[in-house]
Amino acid sequence: MSISTNIKIIDYDDKYALDAVKMWRDSKEQALGIKDVHSFDDHLGFLRTKLIKENKVYLAIDERTDNVVGIMAINGIQLNQLYIHVGYQRMGIGSRLLQMAKELSPRKLQLFTFVVNKGAQAFYQKHGFTIIGRGYENEENLPDLRYEWVENSRLGNAIRS
């Protein structure tokens, strides 16, 4: 049995808040190679007072351990957060969450990722996203990329070629 079959996706449940923030911070710090600019408590407050109020938030839970192994936050066409536990990456969990995001926003999806996060760039490009902008629109003041996925964009590009 593969590990991904033991992963359930649930609506955000605050009983997982501490576990979710720890996983989120660890994943982000590994991806960026720097410590988070916010304290753990600030991050927890952001999750509880802003993220869940402005987005639909989902958690990926390993049923064997009842631990959070992924988090996704989406608001309309904007995918605002997608992080996977560092020990669970490249197991299909991010792909499952991203597919869910595409289904929730069936024609278009946009997101930002940091230029230093080469793994995320490869992941999103593999899933049909293209770069539509560049900037520094983040608290970390790091260069970022704006990506977009448009339903059937590959088919449309093939027809125009």
N, C-alpha and C positions, 0 to 999 in steps of 0.2 A: 504494500500500500504506500503510495507516495505521500509525502508530508502535506502537499497542498490539499489532499482530501480531508485532512484533519483541521483545515482552516475554515471557520465560518465568518461570514460578513454580517455585521449587525449594525443597527442604528446606534448612534452614540448613546452610551450609558455612563453616567457620572461615576459609577462604582469603579470604572476603569481609568479615571482621570489621571491619577498619579502614575500608573503604569504607562499610559498613553504618552504623557509628557516625557517621561524618562526615555522611552523608545524613540520618540520624535527627536529629542535633543541629541541622543547618541547617533542616530542616523544622519541628522543634519550636520553635526560636527565631523563625522567621518567623511561625508560628501564634500564639505568645504575645507576641511583641514584646519579649522579654527574653532575656538570655543564660541558658544552662542553669546551674543551681545546682551542678552537678558538673563536675569536670575531664574532659577527654577520656579520660584513663587510667581514672578511676573509672567512666565510662560503659562503656568497653571491658571492664573487669573485671565490671561488672554483667551485661553481655551474656553473657560467657563463663562466669561462675560461678553466676549466679542465673537469668537469663531463659531460657536454653536448657535448664536443668535442671528448671524448673518449668512450662514451656510447650512447645507444639509451635510452632517458629518457622519461618517461610517468608520467602524473599527473592524480590523481583521483580527480574529481571536484564534489562537491555537487551542483547540478543544482538549488536547491532552494535558496542557498545563494551565489553561485559563488565563494565559498571558496575551497582552496586546502585541501583535506582530506587524500591524500596519494601521495607518490612518489616512483618510481621504476627506477633504472638504470641498464641496462644490456649490456654486451659486449661479444658476442659469448656465451661461456659456463659459463661465470662469471656473477653472479648476484651481483652487487656491492653495491646497496642500495635498501632497501625496508622498508619504514616507513609509518605508518598509524597514523593519528591524534589521540591523546589520547581519545577524545570523540567519536571516530568512530571505535574503535577496537572491535573485536569479532562480526562484522556485515557482514562478507563475503568479504570485500573490499580487504584485504590482499590475501585471497584465489583467488579472481578474477585476481589480478595482478600476483600472482605466477603461476596460470594456463597460463596466457598470456606469462610469461617468459619461461615456459616449451614448449609452442608452438613455440616460437621464437628460442629455442635451443632444438630441439625435441628429442635428444638422451641422453643428459647429461647436468647437471647444477651444478655449484659449488658456494659456498658462505662462508663467514666468519660470525660468530656471537660471541658476548662476552660470556664468561662463566657465568658472573653475570646475563645475560639476559635469565632467565629461561622461560619466556613467549615465546620468539623467538625460543628457543630450542624445546619446546613442539609443537609450530606451525609447524616448519620444519619437525620434526619427524612424526607428524600427516600426513604430505603431502609426505611421502616416502623418506625423506632425512636421511642419516646415516653419522656419524662422520667418517672422514677419516684422520684427523690430529688435532694437538694441537700446540699452540705457542703463541707468543706475536707480531704478525706482524701488529701492529697498532700504531698510534700516541698517543693513550691514554695509551700505555704500560700496557694494561690489558690483562690477559690471554684470548685467543680466541679459538674457535673451527672451524675447516674447515669441512663443510658439502658437501655431494654430493648426487644428485638424478640421477639415471640412469633409462631410460625408461624400464618398465617391470621388474625392479629389484626384486620386490616381487615375480613375477611369476618365474623368473630365480632361486631365492633362494628356492622356493618351489620345483622346479624340481630337484635341486641338493640335497635336504634333503633326 
